[in-house]
């Protein structure tokens, strides 16, 4: 039994194909500047919550979206926040 001939892919729109490859690594993330990242004091006994529920939800959304482990997600979000200033 003979092998089928390999298919050849030809790119007809080279310039737009190259532009799309350059932008493939581009990532745009918008954070609301008014969002409180740190939690407000609860007034209850025990350790106070460090981050707000909205911040935790944003991190977990990024974790699920990119399929990252939790440690990689925290590093990724920390680097995004550092870029934001």
N, C-alpha and C positions, 0 to 999 in steps of 0.2 A: 504494500500500500504506500503510495507516494504522499509526501507532505504537501499541504496546500501552499501556494505561493504567498509570501508575506505581503501584506497590504502596505502601500506607500501612502503616506499622508503628505499632501502638498498644501502649503500655506499660500493663499492667494492675496491676503491682505497683510503683508509683512510688517508695515509700519505700525498699524494698530495692534497687531499681535505682540510686537516688541514692547509697545507702551503698556499693554495689559500685563505682560510679565514683570515689568518694572514696578507696577502698582500692586502686584499680588501681595507683596510684603507690607503694604501700607495698611495701617490700622488707625481708625478714627474712633475715639471714645469721648462721649460728652458726659460730664458730671455737672449737676446743678450747683452753681457756686453758693447758693443759699442753704444747701443741705448741711445739717449738723452732723459731723463725723463723730464727735465725742458725745457720750450720753449725759443727760442732765442728772444731777444727784436725785436719788429716789427718796432719801430720808429714812430708809429702813436700815435695820441692823445687818451687818455682814459686809462682804466686799461689794463695792459699788461697781456697776457695769462700766467698762471702759469705752466701748463704742456703741453708737446708737443702733437701733433695730434696722434703720434704713441703710446704714453702712454695712451691716452684716448681710442684709439681703442683697445689696449690690455685689459684694464679694462672692456670695454663693451663686448668684446668677452668672458671673464671669467664670466661676469654677465649672458649672454645668455646661455653659456655652462652649468652652474650649476643651472640656474633658481633662482638666488639670487636677492633680492631687492638691490637697489643702495647702501644703507648704509652698508649692510653686505658685498657687493663687495668691497667697499673702505677699510673696516676693514681687509678683507681677503688679498687684495693686499698689504696693509700696513704691515701686518704680514709677507708676503712673502718677501717684500723688506727688512724688518728688519732681517729676517733670512739670506738674501744674504749679508747683511752688506752694 
